[in-house]
Amino acid sequence: MKRTFVLMTVIALTGLLAVSCSSLKKMKKHAKDITYAVTPETLAVKGGMVDLKIDITFPGQYFNKKVRVEATPVLRFNGGEKAFEMKALQGEKVVGNNEVIPYNGGKTVTYISQLPYADAMRLSDLEIDIVGFKGLTSVAFNPAKIGTGVIATATLVENKALPVLGADNFQRVTKQQKEAAIYYLINSSEIRNREISSNEIKGLEAFIKESLAAEDIQLNGIDIRSYASPDGPLGLNEKLANNRETGSTSYLKKQLKSNALLALFNQYVVPEDWDGFQKAMESSNIQDKDLILRVLSMYTDPEVREREIKNIASAFTAIAEQILPKLRRSLFVANAERTGKSDAQLKSLAQTNPSDLDVEELLYAATLFDGQGDRLAIYRVVTRLFPNDWRGYNDIGILTLEGGDLTEAKANFSRAAALSANNKVIQNNLGVIALKEGNIQQASVYFGSATGAGAEVEYNKGILAIMSGDYSAAVRYLGSYNNANAALANILAGNYNEATKRLSNDNSALGYYLKAVVGARLNNTSMVIDNLKKAVTLRFSYKQTAATDLEFARYFENPEFTSIIK
C-alpha cells in the first residue's frame, strides 16, 4: 500500500514536471516572436555610463499564466561580459510582485538601466538572457542579440583643464601724489607761520624737490586749490578765495625757487565749498546731521541753504566749530609718475639679487622667462621671501602640474589655499587636480566656487559638462573656443556644421580625428578618409582607436579605411 502511494506520487510529479517543461519549452521555442526596440539604436557613452532603454513587446497568447521569467541584458565582448540589471516578469497566475504580462493581450514593457563604461565594450554584442521558471522547473532561453557595440566618442574629451595664474600687480609706471593744506582764520587770507611750518607742508616740499632730482620720477603738475567756507556773503567769499589763491601761489613759488615750475601750477578757486561741507557733515557725529544733509539735497541756492542751516540752532554752533574751519584752506596737490625697472633689470635682479625686488616685481619677472626651470626657481624665491603670499605656491603648483607631477602640484595648491581661504583662483586650480584624478563631483564643487576667476573657469566647466553628459551646457561653456573640446561638444550635441567651424584651424591629431567623425556622421567618405589619414600620421594609436570605433562601422569593409588602420 505504501509502495503504491509513493509510485503514484512519483508519477504525478513526473507528469507535473513534464507539463511545466512543456510550457517553458513552448515559450523558448517562440521567443523569436518577442520584439525589442533599443534606444539608442547603437549604445553610446554618456557621463561615463552606458545608458540602455529597451521596449520589449510580448505578443498575445505567448506568456504562460503560470510562468515567471528573469530577463538580463548583457554586453558580451572579447574576453568578457558585463550584465545590466535583471528584470523579472510574471504571468497572470503567479504569486509575486513582478510586472504582469497578460496572456491574451500581451504587453510592451519598458526597461531602463545603465552600466559604467569600459573600453572593451566598444566592439560587443548586446544580448538578452532569459530564464523561465514554472514551479520547480527552469529553462534557459537562447540568448537574443538585439544590438551591437558602444559608441565611445564622448571619451575623446581632452582632460586638460586650465589653471589660473596668481597674477602680479606690477605696474612699471606708478602714479604718486602728495597733498598738504594751509588753513586760514575766518574772513582772512593771511598765511600764518604755524601753517607753513607744519610737517605736512615740509613733506610736500620734500616730495617736489625729490621728484625734480630723481631720474625715475616725472613731476606732472602741482594743483593749488583755494576755498572759502559756505558762510557769509558770496561776494566776500569770492574775494577771500581769490586772495587765498594768490597768497598760496606766491608762497609756493618762493619756497621752490624756480620760475620753471610755474608751468606746472594749476590754480583753482572755489568761493563756497559746499561739496566739502557735505562730505565733512556725512563723516561727522553732529546732532541733526541728517536734517542738515536733507537741507542740502532740497535746496541748491547757496543763500537759502545757509539760511536754513542757521535756523537749525542746535547744530550750527557745532558746525561753526568743527566743520567750517576745515573748509577755509588752500590745498596743494603734487602729481608725479615713477617709472620702475626695465624688463632686463628685473630679469637680472630676479636671478642675481632677488631681495632687491618686491613681490610684484618678482612675480612679473617670472613671466619674462620662457624656461619652466627659470620661472619655477623665481616662484620658489617668492615663497622664501614672501611666505605669506599665496601666489608663489599657486604658481609653483601650475608649473609642477605642467611638468606632470600631480602630487606636488596638489600640495602647493593646498598650501596656497591655507594662506587664502576660498580664493577663487585656487579653487579653480584644485578643481583642475580633482578632474585629473577623475573626481568629477569634487571638480564640479571647486569650479562652482571659482566662478568669476576668469575665462579658464568657464572652459573647465565645459570639459566637466562633456564628462558629465550635459552636452548643451558644454556647448554654452565652450562657446568662445575653437579647439577640439569645443568641437566635440558640438558633435555630441548634433551640431556638425558648428563642430567643423571650430576645427577649421585645428591641425592636431585629435582635431583631424574629430573631423573624420563628423564626416562619418554626415556620410562623407572623402572627409572620413582624408582626415583619418592625417590623424594616424600624427598619432599612431588612432589606428587602433578607429579600428574599434563604431562611428566608422559602415567603413569597416572599405579598402581605403582598412588600409589606414592596418
C-alpha positions in Angstrom: 0.0 0.0 0.0 2.8 2.4 1.0 4.8 1.4 -2.1 1.8 2.1 -4.3 1.3 5.6 -2.8 5.0 6.5 -3.5 4.8 5.2 -7.0 1.6 7.3 -7.7 3.4 10.4 -6.2 6.4 10.0 -8.5 4.1 9.5 -11.5 2.2 12.7 -10.5 5.3 14.8 -10.1 6.7 13.4 -13.3 3.6 14.5 -15.1 3.6 17.9 -13.5 7.2 18.4 -14.4 6.5 17.3 -18.0 3.6 19.8 -18.2 5.8 22.6 -16.7 8.7 21.8 -19.0 6.3 21.7 -22.0 5.1 25.2 -21.2 8.6 26.6 -20.8 9.8 24.9 -24.0 6.9 26.3 -25.9 7.8 29.9 -24.7 11.5 29.2 -25.5 10.6 28.0 -29.0 8.5 31.1 -29.8 10.9 33.5 -28.1 11.6 34.8 -31.6 8.2 36.4 -31.5 9.3 38.8 -28.8 10.4 42.1 -30.3 12.9 44.5 -28.9 13.3 48.2 -29.7 16.6 49.5 -28.3 17.2 53.2 -27.6 19.6 54.5 -28.8 19.8 52.0 -31.6 23.6 51.8 -31.0 24.6 52.4 -27.4 26.8 55.3 -26.5 28.9 56.5 -23.6 27.4 59.5 -21.8 28.7 60.8 -18.5 31.0 57.7 -18.2 27.9 55.4 -18.3 26.2 53.3 -21.0 22.5 54.0 -20.8 20.1 51.4 -22.1 16.4 51.6 -22.9 14.5 48.6 -24.3 10.9 48.4 -25.2 10.1 44.7 -25.1 6.9 43.6 -26.7 5.4 40.2 -25.8 2.7 39.1 -28.3 -0.7 37.8 -27.2 -1.1 34.2 -26.2 2.6 33.9 -25.6 3.3 34.5 -21.9 2.1 31.5 -19.9 -0.1 32.5 -16.9 1.9 30.3 -14.5 5.4 31.3 -15.7 7.9 33.8 -14.3 10.9 34.9 -16.3 14.1 36.7 -15.5 15.5 38.8 -18.4 19.0 40.2 -18.2 20.6 42.4 -21.0 24.3 41.6 -21.3 27.1 43.2 -23.3 29.4 40.5 -24.5 32.8 41.3 -25.8 36.2 39.7 -26.5 37.4 38.4 -23.1 34.4 39.1 -21.0 30.9 40.4 -20.5 29.0 43.0 -18.4 25.4 42.4 -17.3 22.8 45.1 -16.8 20.3 44.8 -14.0 17.9 41.8 -14.2 14.2 42.4 -14.7 11.6 39.8 -13.5 8.2 39.4 -15.2 5.4 37.0 -14.4 2.2 35.5 -15.8 -1.3 36.3 -14.5 -1.5 33.4 -12.1 2.0 33.7 -10.5 2.0 35.0 -6.9 4.6 37.7 -6.7 5.3 41.4 -7.1 6.8 41.5 -10.6 5.3 43.2 -13.6 2.5 41.0 -15.0 2.3 40.1 -18.7 -1.3 39.2 -19.8 -1.7 36.0 -21.7 -4.3 37.1 -24.2 -3.4 40.7 -24.9 0.4 40.6 -24.4 2.2 43.7 -23.4 5.1 46.1 -24.1 7.5 46.5 -21.2 9.9 49.4 -20.9 13.3 48.5 -19.4 15.8 51.2 -18.4 19.3 50.6 -16.9 22.9 51.7 -17.2 26.4 50.3 -16.8 29.8 52.0 -16.1 31.7 52.2 -19.4 34.8 50.1 -20.2 36.8 50.3 -23.4 36.2 46.6 -24.2 32.6 47.4 -24.8 33.4 49.3 -28.0 33.1 46.1 -30.0 30.5 44.0 -28.3 27.1 42.3 -28.8 24.1 43.4 -26.7 22.1 40.2 -25.9 19.1 39.3 -23.8 19.5 36.3 -21.5 16.1 34.9 -20.4 15.5 32.1 -17.9 11.9 30.9 -17.4 10.5 29.3 -14.2 7.4 27.3 -13.7 7.1 25.5 -10.4 10.4 23.7 -9.7 11.4 23.7 -13.4 13.6 26.3 -15.1 14.6 26.6 -18.7 17.3 28.9 -20.2 16.2 30.5 -23.5 18.7 31.0 -26.3 20.3 34.5 -26.0 18.8 37.0 -28.3 21.1 39.5 -30.0 19.4 43.0 -30.0 22.3 45.4 -30.6 26.0 45.8 -31.5 28.7 47.7 -29.7 29.0 51.1 -27.9 29.9 54.4 -29.5 32.6 56.0 -27.3 33.1 59.4 -28.9 32.4 61.2 -25.6 35.6 59.7 -24.2 37.7 61.7 -26.7 37.4 64.8 -24.4 40.9 66.2 -23.6 41.2 66.3 -19.8 43.4 69.5 -20.0 41.6 71.9 -17.7 43.1 75.3 -17.5 44.8 76.5 -14.3 44.8 80.2 -13.3 48.0 82.0 -12.5 48.3 84.0 -9.3 48.8 87.2 -11.3 51.2 90.0 -10.3 50.0 93.6 -9.8 53.2 95.0 -11.3 53.0 98.5 -12.8 56.0 99.9 -14.5 54.7 103.4 -14.2 53.0 104.3 -10.9 51.2 107.4 -10.0 52.4 109.2 -6.9 50.7 112.1 -5.2 51.4 114.3 -2.2 48.9 116.6 -0.5 49.3 119.4 2.1 47.0 122.2 3.2 47.2 125.5 4.9 44.2 126.8 6.9 43.0 130.4 7.4 41.2 132.2 10.1 37.6 133.3 9.3 37.4 136.2 6.8 41.2 136.1 6.4 43.7 135.3 3.6 46.8 135.7 5.6 49.2 132.7 5.7 50.2 132.1 9.3 53.7 130.9 10.2 52.3 127.9 12.1 50.7 126.7 8.9 53.8 126.8 6.7 56.0 125.1 9.3 53.7 122.1 9.6 55.1 118.6 8.9 52.5 118.3 6.1 53.9 121.3 4.2 57.5 120.3 4.8 56.7 116.8 3.4 55.1 118.3 0.3 58.2 120.5 -0.4 60.5 117.5 0.1 58.4 115.4 -2.3 58.5 118.1 -5.0 62.3 118.5 -4.7 62.9 114.7 -4.7 60.7 114.4 -7.8 62.7 117.0 -9.6 66.0 115.4 -8.7 65.1 111.7 -9.3 65.7 110.3 -12.8 62.9 107.8 -12.5 60.2 110.4 -11.4 58.4 112.8 -13.6 56.6 115.7 -11.9 53.5 116.3 -13.9 51.7 119.1 -12.1 51.0 121.0 -8.9 47.4 121.9 -8.1 46.7 124.9 -5.9 43.1 124.8 -4.8 41.8 127.7 -2.7 38.5 127.6 -0.9 36.2 129.7 1.3 33.7 128.2 3.6 30.0 128.4 2.7 29.0 131.0 5.3 28.8 134.8 4.9 28.1 136.8 1.7 29.0 135.3 -1.6 30.9 138.4 -2.7 33.1 138.3 0.4 33.8 134.5 -0.1 34.8 135.0 -3.7 37.3 137.7 -2.7 38.6 135.6 0.1 39.1 132.5 -2.1 40.9 134.6 -4.8 43.2 136.2 -2.2 44.0 132.9 -0.7 44.9 131.5 -4.1 47.2 134.5 -4.9 48.9 134.2 -1.5 49.4 130.5 -1.6 50.7 130.5 -5.1 53.2 133.2 -4.2 54.3 131.3 -1.1 54.9 128.0 -3.0 56.7 129.8 -5.8 59.0 131.4 -3.3 59.7 128.1 -1.5 60.5 126.2 -4.6 62.7 129.0 -6.0 62.0 128.0 -9.6 60.1 130.0 -12.2 60.1 127.0 -14.5 57.8 125.2 -12.1 55.1 127.9 -12.8 54.2 126.0 -15.9 53.2 123.1 -13.7 50.9 125.1 -11.5 47.2 124.6 -11.9 45.1 127.1 -9.9 41.5 126.5 -8.8 39.2 128.8 -6.8 36.1 127.6 -5.0 34.2 130.5 -3.4 31.9 128.4 -1.3 32.9 124.8 -0.7 29.5 123.1 -0.4 30.9 119.7 -1.6 33.5 119.8 1.1 30.8 120.8 3.6 28.6 117.9 2.7 31.4 115.3 2.9 32.5 116.7 6.3 28.9 116.5 7.5 28.5 112.9 6.3 31.5 111.8 8.3 30.7 113.8 11.5 28.6 113.0 14.6 27.0 116.4 14.8 23.4 116.5 16.2 20.7 116.9 13.5 23.3 115.8 10.8 20.6 114.0 8.8 18.4 117.2 8.9 21.2 119.3 7.6 22.0 116.8 4.8 18.4 116.9 3.8 18.5 120.7 3.5 21.5 120.3 1.1 19.5 117.9 -1.0 16.4 120.0 -1.1 17.9 123.4 -2.0 20.6 124.4 -4.5 20.5 128.2 -3.9 23.5 128.9 -1.5 21.8 131.7 0.3 18.7 129.5 1.0 21.0 126.7 2.2 22.9 128.9 4.6 19.7 130.4 6.0 18.0 127.1 6.6 21.1 125.6 8.2 21.5 128.6 10.5 17.8 128.1 11.5 18.9 124.7 13.0 20.3 126.5 16.0 21.1 123.3 17.9 23.6 122.2 15.3 25.0 125.5 13.9 27.4 126.1 16.8 29.0 122.7 16.3 29.2 123.3 12.6 31.0 126.7 13.2 33.5 125.0 15.5 34.0 121.6 13.8 33.2 121.9 10.1 33.7 125.4 8.7 37.3 126.0 9.9 38.5 123.0 7.9 37.0 124.4 4.7 38.9 127.8 4.9 42.0 126.5 3.2 44.4 126.2 0.3 45.2 122.7 -0.8 48.4 121.8 -2.6 48.4 118.5 -4.6 51.7 117.5 -6.3 51.2 114.8 -9.0 54.1 112.6 -10.3 54.8 109.4 -12.1 57.6 106.9 -11.1 59.0 104.7 -13.9 60.1 101.3 -12.5 62.9 99.0 -13.5 63.2 97.7 -17.1 62.4 94.1 -18.1 66.2 93.5 -18.5 66.9 94.9 -15.0 64.1 92.8 -13.5 65.3 89.6 -15.1 68.8 90.1 -13.9 67.9 91.0 -10.3 65.4 88.1 -10.1 68.3 85.7 -10.7 71.2 87.5 -9.0 69.7 89.6 -6.2 66.0 88.9 -5.8 65.8 90.5 -2.4 66.1 93.9 -4.1 62.7 93.3 -5.7 59.3 93.4 -4.1 56.8 90.6 -4.6 55.0 92.2 -7.5 58.3 92.7 -9.4 59.4 89.1 -8.7 56.1 87.7 -9.9 56.2 89.8 -13.0 59.9 88.9 -13.6 59.0 85.2 -13.7 56.7 85.8 -16.6 59.6 87.2 -18.6 61.3 83.8 -18.8 60.5 81.1 -21.3 62.1 78.3 -19.5 60.0 76.4 -16.9 63.0 75.9 -14.7 63.8 79.7 -14.5 60.2 80.5 -13.7 60.0 77.8 -11.1 63.2 79.0 -9.4 61.8 82.5 -9.1 58.5 81.3 -7.7 60.4 79.3 -5.1 62.2 82.5 -4.2 58.8 84.2 -3.8 57.8 81.6 -1.2 61.0 82.1 0.7 61.0 85.9 0.7 57.2 86.3 1.0 56.0 83.1 2.7 52.5 84.6 3.4 51.7 85.4 -0.2 49.6 82.6 -1.7 50.6 83.4 -5.3 54.1 81.8 -5.0 52.7 78.4 -4.0 49.9 78.7 -6.5 52.2 79.4 -9.4 54.6 76.6 -8.4 51.6 74.3 -8.5 50.8 75.3 -12.1 54.4 74.7 -13.3 54.6 71.3 -11.5 51.2 70.4 -13.0 52.5 71.2 -16.4 55.6 69.0 -15.7 53.3 66.1 -14.9 53.8 66.0 -11.1 50.2 65.9 -9.9 51.1 65.2 -6.3 53.5 68.2 -6.0 51.0 70.4 -7.8 48.2 69.5 -5.4 50.4 70.0 -2.4 51.3 73.5 -3.5 47.7 74.5 -4.3 46.7 73.2 -0.9 49.4 75.4 0.7 48.1 78.4 -1.3 44.5 77.6 -0.1 45.7 77.6 3.5 47.0 81.1 3.1 44.0 82.4 1.2 40.8 80.5 2.1 38.0 80.4 -0.6 40.2 82.1 -3.1 38.5 81.7 -6.5 41.8 81.2 -8.4 42.9 78.5 -6.0 39.5 76.8 -6.1 39.8 76.6 -9.9 43.2 75.0 -9.7 42.1 72.5 -7.1 39.3 71.6 -9.5 41.9 71.0 -12.2 43.6 68.5 -9.9 40.2 66.8 -9.0 39.4 66.4 -12.7 42.8 64.9 -13.4 42.1 62.4 -10.5 38.8 61.5 -12.1 36.8 63.0 -9.2 34.1 64.7 -11.3 31.8 65.5 -8.4 34.5 67.3 -6.4 35.8 69.1 -9.5 32.2 70.4 -10.0 32.2 71.9 -6.5 35.6 73.6 -7.0 34.7 75.1 -10.3 31.4 76.3 -9.0 33.3 78.1 -6.2 35.7 79.5 -8.7 33.1 81.3 -10.8 34.3 84.7 -11.8 38.0 83.9 -11.6 38.5 84.1 -15.3 37.6 82.6 -18.7 39.6 79.5 -17.7 36.8 78.5 -15.3 34.2 78.5 -18.0 36.4 76.4 -20.2 36.9 73.9 -17.4 33.2 73.8 -16.7 32.8 72.9 -20.4 35.2 69.9 -20.1 33.3 68.8 -17.0 29.9 69.1 -18.8 31.2 66.8 -21.5 32.3 64.3 -19.0 29.0 64.5 -17.2 27.0 64.1 -20.4 25.4 67.6 -20.3 26.2 68.5 -24.0 24.1 71.6 -24.3 25.9 73.1 -21.2 29.2 72.1 -22.7 28.4 73.9 -26.0 27.5 77.0 -23.9 30.6 77.0 -21.7 32.9 76.4 -24.7 31.2 78.9 -27.0 34.2 81.2 -27.4 36.8 78.5 -28.1 37.9 77.0 -31.4 39.5 73.7 -30.4 38.9 70.0 -30.2 36.9 70.1 -27.0 34.6 72.8 -28.3 34.1 70.8 -31.5 33.5 67.6 -29.5 30.8 69.3 -27.5 29.0 70.3 -30.7 29.4 66.8 -32.3 27.8 65.2 -29.2 25.0 67.9 -29.3 24.4 67.1 -33.0 25.8 70.5 -34.3 28.0 69.1 -37.1 28.4 72.3 -39.1 29.4 74.2 -36.0 31.8 71.5 -35.0 33.5 71.8 -38.4 33.9 75.5 -37.9 35.5 75.0 -34.5 38.1 72.7 -36.1 38.9 74.9 -39.1 42.3 75.9 -37.7 42.9 72.8 -35.6 45.7 70.7 -37.1 46.2 68.4 -34.1 45.8 64.7 -34.3 42.5 64.8 -32.3 41.3 67.7 -34.4 41.7 65.6 -37.6 40.2 62.5 -35.9 37.1 64.6 -34.9 36.8 65.9 -38.5 36.7 62.2 -39.6 33.9 61.5 -37.1 31.9 64.5 -38.5 32.5 63.1 -41.9 31.1 59.7 -40.9 28.0 61.2 -39.3 27.4 63.2 -42.5 28.1 60.1 -44.6 31.0 62.0 -46.3 33.5 59.3 -47.3 36.3 61.6 -48.5 36.1 63.7 -45.3 36.5 60.5 -43.3 39.4 59.1 -45.3 41.3 62.3 -45.7 41.2 63.4 -42.1 41.8 59.9 -40.6 45.0 59.6 -42.7 46.3 62.8 -41.1 45.2 61.8 -37.6 47.0 58.4 -37.6 50.1 60.1 -39.1 50.3 62.4 -36.1 49.2 59.8 -33.5 49.8 56.2 -34.4 47.5 54.9 -31.6 44.5 56.3 -33.6 44.8 53.3 -35.9 43.6 51.0 -33.1 41.1 53.5 -31.9 39.5 53.9 -35.4 39.5 50.1 -35.8 37.1 49.7 -32.9 35.2 52.9 -33.3 31.6 52.3 -34.3 31.4 55.8 -35.7 33.2 54.2 -38.7 31.2 51.0 -38.7 30.0 51.5 -42.2 33.6 51.8 -43.4 35.0 48.7 -41.7 34.9 46.9 -45.1 36.1 49.9 -47.1 39.5 49.2 -48.6 40.8 52.8 -48.1 39.7 52.7 -44.5 41.2 49.3 -43.8 44.5 50.3 -45.4 44.7 53.2 -42.9 44.1 51.1 -39.8 46.4 48.3 -40.7 
